[in-house]
């Protein structure tokens, strides 16, 4: 099991709410979304990047909202419809066992893109000082990308992701993680917090190229 850092116990853990005026509608952004609040909302029909079905996406968000070691930030309409989300959860699978290492995921509903929602959600999240204690990884996997809907190639979409996250201190790293290696368009990003312990950082670097299938890794 990974030794996790309980985000909800950090001194910053007070839900913050922002208003975002877009050309489509007024939206609200909120972090530290708890389960009762999530239950009062419903998913937009275009929220389907990770599970392909909005209702399953909503169930996943509900589970994350119940975890004391995770952070859920949402963008939603005045009618209570979720149109964007950012999640931070303890890193698992290939990264399991790394101390204070979290995985970030972001999604904007298909009908609400190009309105600055992703940028503003990330801005809200990375204002949190507690994130300086963490290593945060991002797994950009091409099979989750709506390249057709945006009219982009896989590599053009990859470049968009890289530019978006670079604004918040993320850097691309080479890794032997098997999902990343499945498509050359996939991208692995990480943000090293300013106060990450040297031992945790060494763990992370040692894990990057660890492999049971690649010779010499």
WOJO-V931754 format. One line per field, one symbol per residue. ss: DSSP state (~ for helix, > for strand, _ for the rest). phi: phi as a letter, one per 40 degrees, with the letter a starting at -180 (. if undefined). psi: psi as a letter, one per 20 degrees, with the letter a starting at -180 (. if undefined). A space follows every 10 residues. Layout:
BEGIN
ss->???
phi->???
psi->???
END
This chain:
BEGIN
ss->______~~~_ ______>>>> >____>>>>> ____~~~~~_ _>>_______ ___~~~~~~~ ~~~~~_____ >>>>>>>___ >>>>>>>>>> __~~~_____ >>>>>>>>_~ ~~____~~~~ ~~~~~___~~ ~~~_>>>>>> _~~~__~~~~ ___~~~~~~~ ~~~~~~____ >>_____~~~ ~_____>>>> >>_____~~~ ~~~~~~~~__ _______
phi->.cccbcdccc cccbdbbbbb cbccacbbba bfccddcccc bacccccacc bgbdcccccc ccccccccbb bbbbbacccg bcbaabbbbd cbfdcdgccf bbbbbbabdd cbcgbgcdcc ccdccccccc cccbcbbbbc bccccccccc gbcdcccdcc cccccccbgc bcbcacdccc ccacccbbba bcccbccdcc ccdccccdbc acbccgb
psi->qporonhiiq iimppqpqpo prigrprppp rlorghghhi rqqqhjnjhh iiphhhgggg hgghiipijr pppqprrijk ppiqqpqoqp pachjpippl pqpqqqqpqh jkrkjjgggh ghgggjiphh iiiqppqpoo phiipmhghi kqrghhgghg gggghhhkjq qpqqqjphgh iipiiqppqq poqhkpqhgh ghgghhhgjp qihppj.
END
